Amino acid sequence: MTIVESIWEAKRTISPSTLHDVLSKKLAAIEVLAIDSSAELSYIDGDVRKSVAPFIQPRQQHDRGVLSFGIYGIELLNPANAADSIRSVAGANVVSSNLKEVVRAIERCQESENSLLTVEVDTLRTLKIVEKLKNLIKAKIECRNLIHISLHIQQEVDFLTKRSNST
């Protein structure tokens, strides 16, 4: 019998936008599959097509949940660049939800000499994304009954220590 025990997302750099995407989209999809008794996993083993149904086989449940979802990265995005990552999430939210702002961005692009398409993002909207991400992480940590989440970073990080450029 084949049992799905873990699923991993691998990124070179873990950023706020990575966490937002993984937790709000990919993990949410896995959670839906995990509770859908009709979902099955199909795969090819040599020339034979096999499947696992249900997607997650019931097993003795413990404090780690029945499935591990891991996020692996080489490094964390430094805080100075993390703000840009959060703004990119905010910009994507604006583009996908506010048609009037998209039209204004196109009009600004047509009027400018450099032909850059830019979307204006309200600071409050950006702060709401940070709060939403914090609450999403907190909720996922507190709700461990089905899926256990782990984050692995390869490089040790110390953003608080000043580094000198001297040799």
N, C-alpha and C positions, 0 to 999 in steps of 0.2 A: 504494500500500500504506500502511495506517495502522499506526504503531508507537507503543506506549505507552512514553514515555521518562521521564515523571516523574508522581508523585502527591504532592499537597500536603495537609497538615492545617493549617488556619488557626485560631488562637485569639487573643483579645485579650491574655490574660495567660497566660504559660507558668508552670505550677506543677509541683511534684513529682507531683501526681495526674494532670496532663495528660501528663507524660512517661511515667508508669507506664501509663496507658491506651493511649497511642499506641504505645509500644514493645511492651507485652506482649499487646495485643489486635489493634490495627489492622495494625501491621507484621507480626505473626505471620501474620495472614490473608493479607496480600499475599505473604509468602514462600511460603505454601502454594500460592497461585495461580501464582506464578512458576515453580515446579518441576512443576506439573501440566500435562502436555502436552495434556490434553483440555480445559483451561479456555479459555474465549474471552470476549472483551469484545463486547457488542452495544450498538449505539447507533443513533439515528435522525438522519439527515442530510437535512433537508427532509422529503420524504415517503418516503424510501427507508431501509429497515432495513439496516444494515451490521454486519459483525462482523469481529473480529480474532481469528485463531486461529493459533498459540497466543497466550495472553494477553500474553506478552512474546516478541517476535520475536527469534530469535537474531541477534546482530551481533558484530562483533569486540569481544572483551572486553578491557578495560584495567583499570588500577588503581582506577577509579571504579565498577566494576560495570556491569551492563547496564541498571539502572533506578535512577533517583534518587527517594528518598522524602524530602520536605522538610517541616519543621515551621516555620511562620511565626507570629510573635507580635509584638504591639506592644511588650510589656513583659514583664520577668521579675517574678514574685511576690517581694515583699521577704522576706528571711529570717524576720522575725518572724511573718509569715503562712504561711510555708512549713511550719512545724511543724503548723499546723491542717490544711493540705492533706494532709500525711502521715497525720495522725490520721484523716482522712476515709477514706483508702484502707484503713487498718487497721480502721476501723469497718465498712466494706463487706465486708472479708474475714471479719470475725467473723460478720456477719449472713448471709453466704452459705455459711459452713462450720461454724458451731457452733450447732446447734439448741437446746442447753441454755442458752446465753447469750441467745438470742433469747427463750426462754420466761422467763428471769429478768428480762429487760428489760421484757417485757409485764407481769409480776407487779409490778415496781417502779412501773411507770406506773399500774397500777390502784390501788396503795396510796398514791401521792402525790397531793397536792392540785393540783399544777400540770398534771397529765396529760401530762408530757413523757416521750417514749420515749427512753431513753438506753441506750447499750451501753457497757459498761466495756471499755476496751482496755488490755491489759498493756503497760507501757513496753518490755519486751523484744520483744514482737511488733512494736511500732512500729519499733524499731531494726532488726529483721530485715527489715522492708520497705525501709528506707533502704539496707541492705546489698544486698538483692536488686536494687533499682533501680540501685545503683552497679555491680553485677556485670553486669546486663543491658546497661547503657550501654557498659561496657567490652567485653563480648562482641560487641555490634553494631559497635563501632568496629573491633575486630580482625578481624571476619569481613566483608570488603568484596568478596568474590568475586561476589556476585549483586546486592546492593542497596546503593547508596551513600546514606548518611543525612546530611542537612544541617539545621542549625538556624539560623534567621535571626531576630534580634530587632531591631526597628526603632529603639527608643530606647536610647541609651547608658546604662549603669547603673554606678553607683559606690556600692555599699552600705557601703564602708569609711569614706567621708568623712562627718563629722558635718555636718548641716545646721542652721543657726540659724533661728529663727522671726522674727528681727528684720527690719524693713523698711528 
